[in-house]
Amino acid sequence: VFRINRRTDYAVRVMLALAKRPPGARLATQAIQEEMLVPRSFLQRIIAELSKAGLIVTFAGVSGGLELRSPAETINLRHIWEAIEGPL
């Protein structure tokens, strides 16, 4: 049985929020938190893990935010799972 833990579920939500935007569009972490109901306590760590895995790019500052590093069509659940939980 394949089970997804809470952190992985929230990571999928973050990636879905970004995938719904046009390529190159940045989304603020606050917007992700509100849209996808991801608790702030999880969000920063998940963002760091997704960034370290090369799935997202982070931008600081007033016009900062997050965006997908590659097209959404090329990212699958396994990529997200392994970014958060390690190799299957």
PDB file of N, CA, C and O in Angstrom:
ATOM      1  N   VAL A   1       0.845  -1.176   0.000  1.00  0.00           N
ATOM      2  CA  VAL A   1       0.000   0.000   0.000  1.00  0.00           C
ATOM      3  C   VAL A   1       0.887   1.233   0.000  1.00  0.00           C
ATOM      4  O   VAL A   1       1.829   1.332   0.787  1.00  0.00           O
ATOM      5  N   PHE A   2       0.589   2.147  -0.863  1.00  0.00           N
ATOM      6  CA  PHE A   2       1.340   3.388  -1.016  1.00  0.00           C
ATOM      7  C   PHE A   2       0.675   4.473  -0.183  1.00  0.00           C
ATOM      8  O   PHE A   2      -0.475   4.830  -0.436  1.00  0.00           O
ATOM      9  N   ARG A   3       1.388   4.999   0.807  1.00  0.00           N
ATOM     10  CA  ARG A   3       0.826   6.035   1.664  1.00  0.00           C
ATOM     11  C   ARG A   3       1.614   7.325   1.502  1.00  0.00           C
ATOM     12  O   ARG A   3       2.841   7.314   1.398  1.00  0.00           O
ATOM     13  N   ILE A   4       0.899   8.420   1.482  1.00  0.00           N
ATOM     14  CA  ILE A   4       1.527   9.735   1.394  1.00  0.00           C
ATOM     15  C   ILE A   4       1.384  10.403   2.748  1.00  0.00           C
ATOM     16  O   ILE A   4       0.275  10.545   3.264  1.00  0.00           O
ATOM     17  N   ASN A   5       2.520  10.819   3.332  1.00  0.00           N
ATOM     18  CA  ASN A   5       2.440  11.483   4.625  1.00  0.00           C
ATOM     19  C   ASN A   5       2.022  12.945   4.460  1.00  0.00           C
ATOM     20  O   ASN A   5       1.880  13.437   3.341  1.00  0.00           O
ATOM     21  N   ARG A   6       1.834  13.613   5.560  1.00  0.00           N
ATOM     22  CA  ARG A   6       1.323  14.989   5.547  1.00  0.00           C
ATOM     23  C   ARG A   6       2.256  15.948   4.811  1.00  0.00           C
ATOM     24  O   ARG A   6       1.792  16.773   4.024  1.00  0.00           O
ATOM     25  N   ARG A   7       3.565  15.851   5.056  1.00  0.00           N
ATOM     26  CA  ARG A   7       4.507  16.757   4.383  1.00  0.00           C
ATOM     27  C   ARG A   7       4.474  16.573   2.868  1.00  0.00           C
ATOM     28  O   ARG A   7       4.526  17.550   2.121  1.00  0.00           O
ATOM     29  N   THR A   8       4.388  15.328   2.417  1.00  0.00           N
ATOM     30  CA  THR A   8       4.331  15.073   0.981  1.00  0.00           C
ATOM     31  C   THR A   8       3.024  15.595   0.396  1.00  0.00           C
ATOM     32  O   THR A   8       3.014  16.144  -0.706  1.00  0.00           O
ATOM     33  N   ASP A   9       1.930  15.429   1.118  1.00  0.00           N
ATOM     34  CA  ASP A   9       0.641  15.968   0.687  1.00  0.00           C
ATOM     35  C   ASP A   9       0.736  17.482   0.510  1.00  0.00           C
ATOM     36  O   ASP A   9       0.276  18.021  -0.496  1.00  0.00           O
ATOM     37  N   TYR A  10       1.327  18.161   1.476  1.00  0.00           N
ATOM     38  CA  TYR A  10       1.473  19.612   1.376  1.00  0.00           C
ATOM     39  C   TYR A  10       2.414  19.999   0.232  1.00  0.00           C
ATOM     40  O   TYR A  10       2.197  21.013  -0.431  1.00  0.00           O
ATOM     41  N   ALA A  11       3.443  19.207   0.000  1.00  0.00           N
ATOM     42  CA  ALA A  11       4.354  19.482  -1.115  1.00  0.00           C
ATOM     43  C   ALA A  11       3.629  19.364  -2.453  1.00  0.00           C
ATOM     44  O   ALA A  11       3.854  20.162  -3.363  1.00  0.00           O
ATOM     45  N   VAL A  12       2.760  18.366  -2.562  1.00  0.00           N
ATOM     46  CA  VAL A  12       1.959  18.212  -3.790  1.00  0.00           C
ATOM     47  C   VAL A  12       1.063  19.432  -3.966  1.00  0.00           C
ATOM     48  O   VAL A  12       0.904  19.931  -5.080  1.00  0.00           O
ATOM     49  N   ARG A  13       0.485  19.908  -2.888  1.00  0.00           N
ATOM     50  CA  ARG A  13      -0.365  21.106  -2.972  1.00  0.00           C
ATOM     51  C   ARG A  13       0.417  22.318  -3.454  1.00  0.00           C
ATOM     52  O   ARG A  13      -0.073  23.093  -4.275  1.00  0.00           O
ATOM     53  N   VAL A  14       1.632  22.481  -2.942  1.00  0.00           N
ATOM     54  CA  VAL A  14       2.481  23.604  -3.373  1.00  0.00           C
ATOM     55  C   VAL A  14       2.754  23.490  -4.867  1.00  0.00           C
ATOM     56  O   VAL A  14       2.641  24.474  -5.599  1.00  0.00           O
ATOM     57  N   MET A  15       3.111  22.298  -5.318  1.00  0.00           N
ATOM     58  CA  MET A  15       3.412  22.105  -6.733  1.00  0.00           C
ATOM     59  C   MET A  15       2.182  22.314  -7.611  1.00  0.00           C
ATOM     60  O   MET A  15       2.295  22.853  -8.712  1.00  0.00           O
ATOM     61  N   LEU A  16       1.018  21.898  -7.143  1.00  0.00           N
ATOM     62  CA  LEU A  16      -0.220  22.121  -7.908  1.00  0.00           C
ATOM     63  C   LEU A  16      -0.527  23.609  -8.033  1.00  0.00           C
ATOM     64  O   LEU A  16      -0.933  24.076  -9.098  1.00  0.00           O
ATOM     65  N   ALA A  17      -0.333  24.349  -6.953  1.00  0.00           N
ATOM     66  CA  ALA A  17      -0.575  25.792  -6.996  1.00  0.00           C
ATOM     67  C   ALA A  17       0.319  26.447  -8.042  1.00  0.00           C
ATOM     68  O   ALA A  17      -0.125  27.330  -8.776  1.00  0.00           O
ATOM     69  N   LEU A  18       1.566  26.019  -8.109  1.00  0.00           N
ATOM     70  CA  LEU A  18       2.496  26.586  -9.089  1.00  0.00           C
ATOM     71  C   LEU A  18       2.187  26.102 -10.503  1.00  0.00           C
ATOM     72  O   LEU A  18       2.328  26.860 -11.463  1.00  0.00           O
ATOM     73  N   ALA A  19       1.767  24.851 -10.635  1.00  0.00           N
ATOM     74  CA  ALA A  19       1.486  24.285 -11.964  1.00  0.00           C
ATOM     75  C   ALA A  19       0.267  24.929 -12.614  1.00  0.00           C
ATOM     76  O   ALA A  19       0.154  24.934 -13.840  1.00  0.00           O
ATOM     77  N   LYS A  20      -0.642  25.471 -11.814  1.00  0.00           N
ATOM     78  CA  LYS A  20      -1.842  26.106 -12.362  1.00  0.00           C
ATOM     79  C   LYS A  20      -1.537  27.462 -12.989  1.00  0.00           C
ATOM     80  O   LYS A  20      -2.383  28.022 -13.686  1.00  0.00           O
ATOM     81  N   ARG A  21      -0.362  27.986 -12.755  1.00  0.00           N
ATOM     82  CA  ARG A  21       0.013  29.302 -13.278  1.00  0.00           C
ATOM     83  C   ARG A  21       0.704  29.152 -14.621  1.00  0.00           C
ATOM     84  O   ARG A  21       1.238  28.085 -14.925  1.00  0.00           O
ATOM     85  N   PRO A  22       0.702  30.205 -15.430  1.00  0.00           N
ATOM     86  CA  PRO A  22       1.429  30.146 -16.705  1.00  0.00           C
ATOM     87  C   PRO A  22       2.931  29.966 -16.457  1.00  0.00           C
ATOM     88  O   PRO A  22       3.433  30.376 -15.410  1.00  0.00           O
ATOM     89  N   PRO A  23       3.646  29.365 -17.394  1.00  0.00           N
ATOM     90  CA  PRO A  23       5.095  29.184 -17.227  1.00  0.00           C
ATOM     91  C   PRO A  23       5.778  30.518 -16.932  1.00  0.00           C
ATOM     92  O   PRO A  23       5.501  31.532 -17.572  1.00  0.00           O
ATOM     93  N   GLY A  24       6.668  30.492 -15.958  1.00  0.00           N
ATOM     94  CA  GLY A  24       7.401  31.698 -15.592  1.00  0.00           C
ATOM     95  C   GLY A  24       6.695  32.613 -14.614  1.00  0.00           C
ATOM     96  O   GLY A  24       7.271  33.603 -14.164  1.00  0.00           O
ATOM     97  N   ALA A  25       5.447  32.294 -14.278  1.00  0.00           N
ATOM     98  CA  ALA A  25       4.695  33.128 -13.329  1.00  0.00           C
ATOM     99  C   ALA A  25       5.142  32.806 -11.908  1.00  0.00           C
ATOM    100  O   ALA A  25       5.279  31.640 -11.538  1.00  0.00           O
ATOM    101  N   ARG A  26       5.365  33.842 -11.124  1.00  0.00           N
ATOM    102  CA  ARG A  26       5.767  33.670  -9.726  1.00  0.00           C
ATOM    103  C   ARG A  26       4.552  33.765  -8.822  1.00  0.00           C
ATOM    104  O   ARG A  26       3.603  34.501  -9.093  1.00  0.00           O
ATOM    105  N   LEU A  27       4.608  33.008  -7.750  1.00  0.00           N
ATOM    106  CA  LEU A  27       3.512  32.993  -6.790  1.00  0.00           C
ATOM    107  C   LEU A  27       4.096  33.187  -5.399  1.00  0.00           C
ATOM    108  O   LEU A  27       5.058  32.515  -5.025  1.00  0.00           O
ATOM    109  N   ALA A  28       3.519  34.101  -4.638  1.00  0.00           N
ATOM    110  CA  ALA A  28       3.991  34.383  -3.282  1.00  0.00           C
ATOM    111  C   ALA A  28       3.654  33.222  -2.351  1.00  0.00           C
ATOM    112  O   ALA A  28       2.640  32.548  -2.528  1.00  0.00           O
ATOM    113  N   THR A  29       4.505  32.996  -1.367  1.00  0.00           N
ATOM    114  CA  THR A  29       4.265  31.919  -0.418  1.00  0.00           C
ATOM    115  C   THR A  29       2.964  32.134   0.347  1.00  0.00           C
ATOM    116  O   THR A  29       2.263  31.171   0.658  1.00  0.00           O
ATOM    117  N   GLN A  30       2.640  33.367   0.647  1.00  0.00           N
ATOM    118  CA  GLN A  30       1.389  33.667   1.346  1.00  0.00           C
ATOM    119  C   GLN A  30       0.187  33.223   0.513  1.00  0.00           C
ATOM    120  O   GLN A  30      -0.781  32.689   1.054  1.00  0.00           O
ATOM    121  N   ALA A  31       0.247  33.443  -0.801  1.00  0.00           N
ATOM    122  CA  ALA A  31      -0.845  33.037  -1.685  1.00  0.00           C
ATOM    123  C   ALA A  31      -0.991  31.512  -1.711  1.00  0.00           C
ATOM    124  O   ALA A  31      -2.104  30.986  -1.722  1.00  0.00           O
ATOM    125  N   ILE A  32       0.134  30.819  -1.720  1.00  0.00           N
ATOM    126  CA  ILE A  32       0.093  29.347  -1.698  1.00  0.00           C
ATOM    127  C   ILE A  32      -0.509  28.869  -0.388  1.00  0.00           C
ATOM    128  O   ILE A  32      -1.358  27.978  -0.366  1.00  0.00           O
ATOM    129  N   GLN A  33      -0.061  29.470   0.697  1.00  0.00           N
ATOM    130  CA  GLN A  33      -0.558  29.089   2.014  1.00  0.00           C
ATOM    131  C   GLN A  33      -2.072  29.239   2.100  1.00  0.00           C
ATOM    132  O   GLN A  33      -2.753  28.354   2.618  1.00  0.00           O
ATOM    133  N   GLU A  34      -2.596  30.333   1.604  1.00  0.00           N
ATOM    134  CA  GLU A  34      -4.040  30.581   1.665  1.00  0.00           C
ATOM    135  C   GLU A  34      -4.820  29.722   0.675  1.00  0.00           C
ATOM    136  O   GLU A  34      -5.870  29.180   1.018  1.00  0.00           O
ATOM    137  N   GLU A  35      -4.314  29.594  -0.551  1.00  0.00           N
ATOM    138  CA  GLU A  35      -5.032  28.856  -1.595  1.00  0.00           C
ATOM    139  C   GLU A  35      -5.067  27.359  -1.317  1.00  0.00           C
ATOM    140  O   GLU A  35      -6.094  26.711  -1.520  1.00  0.00           O
ATOM    141  N   MET A  36      -3.962  26.815  -0.859  1.00  0.00           N
ATOM    142  CA  MET A  36      -3.839  25.363  -0.710  1.00  0.00           C
ATOM    143  C   MET A  36      -3.941  24.879   0.733  1.00  0.00           C
ATOM    144  O   MET A  36      -3.778  23.690   1.007  1.00  0.00           O
ATOM    145  N   LEU A  37      -4.211  25.804   1.654  1.00  0.00           N
ATOM    146  CA  LEU A  37      -4.395  25.464   3.069  1.00  0.00           C
ATOM    147  C   LEU A  37      -3.200  24.693   3.635  1.00  0.00           C
ATOM    148  O   LEU A  37      -3.359  23.671   4.303  1.00  0.00           O
ATOM    149  N   VAL A  38      -2.006  25.205   3.351  1.00  0.00           N
ATOM    150  CA  VAL A  38      -0.782  24.608   3.871  1.00  0.00           C
ATOM    151  C   VAL A  38      -0.359  25.422   5.097  1.00  0.00           C
ATOM    152  O   VAL A  38      -0.138  26.629   4.989  1.00  0.00           O
ATOM    153  N   PRO A  39      -0.244  24.780   6.249  1.00  0.00           N
ATOM    154  CA  PRO A  39       0.163  25.510   7.451  1.00  0.00           C
ATOM    155  C   PRO A  39       1.550  26.131   7.292  1.00  0.00           C
ATOM    156  O   PRO A  39       2.454  25.524   6.718  1.00  0.00           O
ATOM    157  N   ARG A  40       1.699  27.328   7.799  1.00  0.00           N
ATOM    158  CA  ARG A  40       2.971  28.055   7.702  1.00  0.00           C
ATOM    159  C   ARG A  40       4.122  27.240   8.294  1.00  0.00           C
ATOM    160  O   ARG A  40       5.247  27.301   7.798  1.00  0.00           O
ATOM    161  N   SER A  41       3.842  26.481   9.349  1.00  0.00           N
ATOM    162  CA  SER A  41       4.880  25.687   9.995  1.00  0.00           C
ATOM    163  C   SER A  41       5.485  24.642   9.051  1.00  0.00           C
ATOM    164  O   SER A  41       6.638  24.250   9.229  1.00  0.00           O
ATOM    165  N   PHE A  42       4.738  24.194   8.072  1.00  0.00           N
ATOM    166  CA  PHE A  42       5.234  23.223   7.097  1.00  0.00           C
ATOM    167  C   PHE A  42       5.794  23.905   5.846  1.00  0.00           C
ATOM    168  O   PHE A  42       6.736  23.409   5.229  1.00  0.00           O
ATOM    169  N   LEU A  43       5.217  25.023   5.487  1.00  0.00           N
ATOM    170  CA  LEU A  43       5.470  25.623   4.179  1.00  0.00           C
ATOM    171  C   LEU A  43       6.934  25.954   3.929  1.00  0.00           C
ATOM    172  O   LEU A  43       7.462  25.597   2.876  1.00  0.00           O
ATOM    173  N   GLN A  44       7.602  26.617   4.849  1.00  0.00           N
ATOM    174  CA  GLN A  44       8.984  27.028   4.602  1.00  0.00           C
ATOM    175  C   GLN A  44       9.917  25.835   4.419  1.00  0.00           C
ATOM    176  O   GLN A  44      10.797  25.858   3.559  1.00  0.00           O
ATOM    177  N   ARG A  45       9.728  24.810   5.214  1.00  0.00           N
ATOM    178  CA  ARG A  45      10.582  23.628   5.081  1.00  0.00           C
ATOM    179  C   ARG A  45      10.313  22.899   3.761  1.00  0.00           C
ATOM    180  O   ARG A  45      11.244  22.444   3.097  1.00  0.00           O
ATOM    181  N   ILE A  46       9.055  22.794   3.394  1.00  0.00           N
ATOM    182  CA  ILE A  46       8.700  22.141   2.133  1.00  0.00           C
ATOM    183  C   ILE A  46       9.288  22.907   0.953  1.00  0.00           C
ATOM    184  O   ILE A  46       9.821  22.307   0.019  1.00  0.00           O
ATOM    185  N   ILE A  47       9.190  24.224   1.000  1.00  0.00           N
ATOM    186  CA  ILE A  47       9.763  25.048  -0.070  1.00  0.00           C
ATOM    187  C   ILE A  47      11.264  24.813  -0.169  1.00  0.00           C
ATOM    188  O   ILE A  47      11.800  24.680  -1.269  1.00  0.00           O
ATOM    189  N   ALA A  48      11.943  24.762   0.967  1.00  0.00           N
ATOM    190  CA  ALA A  48      13.388  24.524   0.962  1.00  0.00           C
ATOM    191  C   ALA A  48      13.721  23.164   0.354  1.00  0.00           C
ATOM    192  O   ALA A  48      14.676  23.044  -0.413  1.00  0.00           O
ATOM    193  N   GLU A  49      12.942  22.144   0.691  1.00  0.00           N
ATOM    194  CA  GLU A  49      13.207  20.803   0.163  1.00  0.00           C
ATOM    195  C   GLU A  49      12.928  20.717  -1.329  1.00  0.00           C
ATOM    196  O   GLU A  49      13.689  20.089  -2.064  1.00  0.00           O
ATOM    197  N   LEU A  50      11.847  21.338  -1.785  1.00  0.00           N
ATOM    198  CA  LEU A  50      11.533  21.331  -3.216  1.00  0.00           C
ATOM    199  C   LEU A  50      12.579  22.114  -4.011  1.00  0.00           C
ATOM    200  O   LEU A  50      12.936  21.736  -5.126  1.00  0.00           O
ATOM    201  N   SER A  51      13.058  23.193  -3.430  1.00  0.00           N
ATOM    202  CA  SER A  51      14.099  23.987  -4.082  1.00  0.00           C
ATOM    203  C   SER A  51      15.408  23.212  -4.156  1.00  0.00           C
ATOM    204  O   SER A  51      16.061  23.198  -5.200  1.00  0.00           O
ATOM    205  N   LYS A  52      15.793  22.573  -3.068  1.00  0.00           N
ATOM    206  CA  LYS A  52      17.020  21.775  -3.033  1.00  0.00           C
ATOM    207  C   LYS A  52      16.978  20.637  -4.055  1.00  0.00           C
ATOM    208  O   LYS A  52      17.998  20.278  -4.641  1.00  0.00           O
ATOM    209  N   ALA A  53      15.787  20.078  -4.258  1.00  0.00           N
ATOM    210  CA  ALA A  53      15.613  18.994  -5.228  1.00  0.00           C
ATOM    211  C   ALA A  53      15.571  19.500  -6.666  1.00  0.00           C
ATOM    212  O   ALA A  53      15.572  18.701  -7.603  1.00  0.00           O
ATOM    213  N   GLY A  54      15.535  20.815  -6.850  1.00  0.00           N
ATOM    214  CA  GLY A  54      15.532  21.379  -8.192  1.00  0.00           C
ATOM    215  C   GLY A  54      14.167  21.429  -8.856  1.00  0.00           C
ATOM    216  O   GLY A  54      14.074  21.585 -10.074  1.00  0.00           O
ATOM    217  N   LEU A  55      13.112  21.298  -8.070  1.00  0.00           N
ATOM    218  CA  LEU A  55      11.766  21.337  -8.645  1.00  0.00           C
ATOM    219  C   LEU A  55      11.212  22.753  -8.748  1.00  0.00           C
ATOM    220  O   LEU A  55      10.415  23.049  -9.639  1.00  0.00           O
ATOM    221  N   ILE A  56      11.634  23.630  -7.834  1.00  0.00           N
ATOM    222  CA  ILE A  56      11.158  25.013  -7.869  1.00  0.00           C
ATOM    223  C   ILE A  56      12.341  25.966  -7.749  1.00  0.00           C
ATOM    224  O   ILE A  56      13.441  25.581  -7.352  1.00  0.00           O
ATOM    225  N   VAL A  57      12.083  27.212  -8.100  1.00  0.00           N
ATOM    226  CA  VAL A  57      13.062  28.282  -7.949  1.00  0.00           C
ATOM    227  C   VAL A  57      12.431  29.321  -7.036  1.00  0.00           C
ATOM    228  O   VAL A  57      11.252  29.646  -7.180  1.00  0.00           O
ATOM    229  N   THR A  58      13.211  29.842  -6.097  1.00  0.00           N
ATOM    230  CA  THR A  58      12.709  30.864  -5.180  1.00  0.00           C
ATOM    231  C   THR A  58      13.356  32.200  -5.514  1.00  0.00           C
ATOM    232  O   THR A  58      14.523  32.264  -5.899  1.00  0.00           O
ATOM    233  N   PHE A  59      12.577  33.261  -5.358  1.00  0.00           N
ATOM    234  CA  PHE A  59      13.047  34.616  -5.597  1.00  0.00           C
ATOM    235  C   PHE A  59      12.705  35.467  -4.383  1.00  0.00           C
ATOM    236  O   PHE A  59      11.563  35.475  -3.925  1.00  0.00           O
ATOM    237  N   ALA A  60      13.687  36.177  -3.866  1.00  0.00           N
ATOM    238  CA  ALA A  60      13.477  37.027  -2.696  1.00  0.00           C
ATOM    239  C   ALA A  60      13.042  38.427  -3.128  1.00  0.00           C
ATOM    240  O   ALA A  60      13.175  38.807  -4.292  1.00  0.00           O
ATOM    241  N   GLY A  61      12.527  39.172  -2.173  1.00  0.00           N
ATOM    242  CA  GLY A  61      12.193  40.561  -2.423  1.00  0.00           C
ATOM    243  C   GLY A  61      10.723  40.803  -2.674  1.00  0.00           C
ATOM    244  O   GLY A  61       9.895  39.893  -2.625  1.00  0.00           O
ATOM    245  N   VAL A  62      10.425  42.070  -2.947  1.00  0.00           N
ATOM    246  CA  VAL A  62       9.045  42.507  -3.147  1.00  0.00           C
ATOM    247  C   VAL A  62       8.385  41.784  -4.314  1.00  0.00           C
ATOM    248  O   VAL A  62       7.227  41.376  -4.215  1.00  0.00           O
ATOM    249  N   SER A  63       9.102  41.624  -5.406  1.00  0.00           N
ATOM    250  CA  SER A  63       8.529  40.933  -6.573  1.00  0.00           C
ATOM    251  C   SER A  63       8.956  39.469  -6.610  1.00  0.00           C
ATOM    252  O   SER A  63       8.941  38.841  -7.668  1.00  0.00           O
ATOM    253  N   GLY A  64       9.331  38.934  -5.469  1.00  0.00           N
ATOM    254  CA  GLY A  64       9.796  37.559  -5.388  1.00  0.00           C
ATOM    255  C   GLY A  64       8.652  36.562  -5.393  1.00  0.00           C
ATOM    256  O   GLY A  64       7.521  36.890  -5.751  1.00  0.00           O
ATOM    257  N   GLY A  65       8.961  35.368  -4.999  1.00  0.00           N
ATOM    258  CA  GLY A  65       7.973  34.300  -4.956  1.00  0.00           C
ATOM    259  C   GLY A  65       8.593  32.999  -5.402  1.00  0.00           C
ATOM    260  O   GLY A  65       9.809  32.818  -5.339  1.00  0.00           O
ATOM    261  N   LEU A  66       7.749  32.099  -5.850  1.00  0.00           N
ATOM    262  CA  LEU A  66       8.179  30.781  -6.295  1.00  0.00           C
ATOM    263  C   LEU A  66       7.706  30.537  -7.717  1.00  0.00           C
ATOM    264  O   LEU A  66       6.682  31.068  -8.146  1.00  0.00           O
ATOM    265  N   GLU A  67       8.458  29.734  -8.432  1.00  0.00           N
ATOM    266  CA  GLU A  67       8.003  29.264  -9.740  1.00  0.00           C
ATOM    267  C   GLU A  67       8.604  27.899  -9.997  1.00  0.00           C
ATOM    268  O   GLU A  67       9.615  27.532  -9.398  1.00  0.00           O
ATOM    269  N   LEU A  68       7.982  27.153 -10.882  1.00  0.00           N
ATOM    270  CA  LEU A  68       8.491  25.834 -11.253  1.00  0.00           C
ATOM    271  C   LEU A  68       9.780  25.989 -12.041  1.00  0.00           C
ATOM    272  O   LEU A  68       9.905  26.898 -12.862  1.00  0.00           O
ATOM    273  N   ARG A  69      10.733  25.110 -11.795  1.00  0.00           N
ATOM    274  CA  ARG A  69      12.002  25.156 -12.534  1.00  0.00           C
ATOM    275  C   ARG A  69      11.829  24.616 -13.957  1.00  0.00           C
ATOM    276  O   ARG A  69      12.501  25.070 -14.884  1.00  0.00           O
ATOM    277  N   SER A  70      10.932  23.653 -14.123  1.00  0.00           N
ATOM    278  CA  SER A  70      10.700  23.058 -15.438  1.00  0.00           C
ATOM    279  C   SER A  70       9.197  22.995 -15.702  1.00  0.00           C
ATOM    280  O   SER A  70       8.408  23.179 -14.774  1.00  0.00           O
ATOM    281  N   PRO A  71       8.787  22.743 -16.927  1.00  0.00           N
ATOM    282  CA  PRO A  71       7.353  22.688 -17.232  1.00  0.00           C
ATOM    283  C   PRO A  71       6.621  21.672 -16.357  1.00  0.00           C
ATOM    284  O   PRO A  71       7.161  20.615 -16.028  1.00  0.00           O
ATOM    285  N   ALA A  72       5.407  22.002 -15.992  1.00  0.00           N
ATOM    286  CA  ALA A  72       4.605  21.145 -15.110  1.00  0.00           C
ATOM    287  C   ALA A  72       4.421  19.749 -15.689  1.00  0.00           C
ATOM    288  O   ALA A  72       4.350  18.774 -14.940  1.00  0.00           O
ATOM    289  N   GLU A  73       4.342  19.642 -16.998  1.00  0.00           N
ATOM    290  CA  GLU A  73       4.122  18.341 -17.638  1.00  0.00           C
ATOM    291  C   GLU A  73       5.270  17.369 -17.399  1.00  0.00           C
ATOM    292  O   GLU A  73       5.095  16.158 -17.535  1.00  0.00           O
ATOM    293  N   THR A  74       6.430  17.882 -17.048  1.00  0.00           N
ATOM    294  CA  THR A  74       7.603  17.019 -16.863  1.00  0.00           C
ATOM    295  C   THR A  74       7.785  16.574 -15.413  1.00  0.00           C
ATOM    296  O   THR A  74       8.692  15.796 -15.118  1.00  0.00           O
ATOM    297  N   ILE A  75       6.942  17.055 -14.510  1.00  0.00           N
ATOM    298  CA  ILE A  75       7.059  16.728 -13.090  1.00  0.00           C
ATOM    299  C   ILE A  75       5.965  15.738 -12.716  1.00  0.00           C
ATOM    300  O   ILE A  75       4.796  15.942 -13.041  1.00  0.00           O
ATOM    301  N   ASN A  76       6.351  14.661 -12.029  1.00  0.00           N
ATOM    302  CA  ASN A  76       5.349  13.694 -11.601  1.00  0.00           C
ATOM    303  C   ASN A  76       5.403  13.496 -10.083  1.00  0.00           C
ATOM    304  O   ASN A  76       6.263  14.061  -9.408  1.00  0.00           O
ATOM    305  N   LEU A  77       4.500  12.709  -9.567  1.00  0.00           N
ATOM    306  CA  LEU A  77       4.398  12.490  -8.127  1.00  0.00           C
ATOM    307  C   LEU A  77       5.684  11.903  -7.555  1.00  0.00           C
ATOM    308  O   LEU A  77       6.070  12.228  -6.432  1.00  0.00           O
ATOM    309  N   ARG A  78       6.332  11.060  -8.304  1.00  0.00           N
ATOM    310  CA  ARG A  78       7.583  10.464  -7.810  1.00  0.00           C
ATOM    311  C   ARG A  78       8.636  11.539  -7.553  1.00  0.00           C
ATOM    312  O   ARG A  78       9.346  11.474  -6.549  1.00  0.00           O
ATOM    313  N   HIS A  79       8.750  12.513  -8.430  1.00  0.00           N
ATOM    314  CA  HIS A  79       9.706  13.604  -8.214  1.00  0.00           C
ATOM    315  C   HIS A  79       9.431  14.308  -6.889  1.00  0.00           C
ATOM    316  O   HIS A  79      10.353  14.587  -6.123  1.00  0.00           O
ATOM    317  N   ILE A  80       8.168  14.589  -6.628  1.00  0.00           N
ATOM    318  CA  ILE A  80       7.786  15.292  -5.398  1.00  0.00           C
ATOM    319  C   ILE A  80       8.040  14.397  -4.193  1.00  0.00           C
ATOM    320  O   ILE A  80       8.607  14.840  -3.194  1.00  0.00           O
ATOM    321  N   TRP A  81       7.622  13.138  -4.286  1.00  0.00           N
ATOM    322  CA  TRP A  81       7.811  12.179  -3.190  1.00  0.00           C
ATOM    323  C   TRP A  81       9.300  12.108  -2.813  1.00  0.00           C
ATOM    324  O   TRP A  81       9.653  12.211  -1.639  1.00  0.00           O
ATOM    325  N   GLU A  82      10.160  11.932  -3.815  1.00  0.00           N
ATOM    326  CA  GLU A  82      11.574  11.772  -3.524  1.00  0.00           C
ATOM    327  C   GLU A  82      12.215  13.057  -3.007  1.00  0.00           C
ATOM    328  O   GLU A  82      13.191  12.995  -2.260  1.00  0.00           O
ATOM    329  N   ALA A  83      11.694  14.203  -3.384  1.00  0.00           N
ATOM    330  CA  ALA A  83      12.197  15.466  -2.850  1.00  0.00           C
ATOM    331  C   ALA A  83      11.926  15.588  -1.361  1.00  0.00           C
ATOM    332  O   ALA A  83      12.723  16.168  -0.624  1.00  0.00           O
ATOM    333  N   ILE A  84      10.811  15.045  -0.925  1.00  0.00           N
ATOM    334  CA  ILE A  84      10.399  15.169   0.477  1.00  0.00           C
ATOM    335  C   ILE A  84      10.838  13.967   1.315  1.00  0.00           C
ATOM    336  O   ILE A  84      11.308  14.138   2.440  1.00  0.00           O
ATOM    337  N   GLU A  85      10.690  12.767   0.781  1.00  0.00           N
ATOM    338  CA  GLU A  85      10.907  11.572   1.589  1.00  0.00           C
ATOM    339  C   GLU A  85      12.147  10.767   1.232  1.00  0.00           C
ATOM    340  O   GLU A  85      12.519   9.854   1.968  1.00  0.00           O
ATOM    341  N   GLY A  86      12.784  11.083   0.131  1.00  0.00           N
ATOM    342  CA  GLY A  86      13.948  10.314  -0.291  1.00  0.00           C
ATOM    343  C   GLY A  86      13.557   9.294  -1.341  1.00  0.00           C
ATOM    344  O   GLY A  86      12.387   9.180  -1.704  1.00  0.00           O
ATOM    345  N   PRO A  87      14.542   8.551  -1.829  1.00  0.00           N
ATOM    346  CA  PRO A  87      14.283   7.578  -2.909  1.00  0.00           C
ATOM    347  C   PRO A  87      13.262   6.523  -2.527  1.00  0.00           C
ATOM    348  O   PRO A  87      13.201   6.084  -1.379  1.00  0.00           O
ATOM    349  N   LEU A  88      12.460   6.122  -3.507  1.00  0.00           N
ATOM    350  CA  LEU A  88      11.474   5.045  -3.285  1.00  0.00           C
ATOM    351  C   LEU A  88      12.174   3.714  -3.184  1.00  0.00           C
ATOM    352  O   LEU A  88      11.522   2.686  -2.998  1.00  0.00           O
TER     353      LEU A  88
END
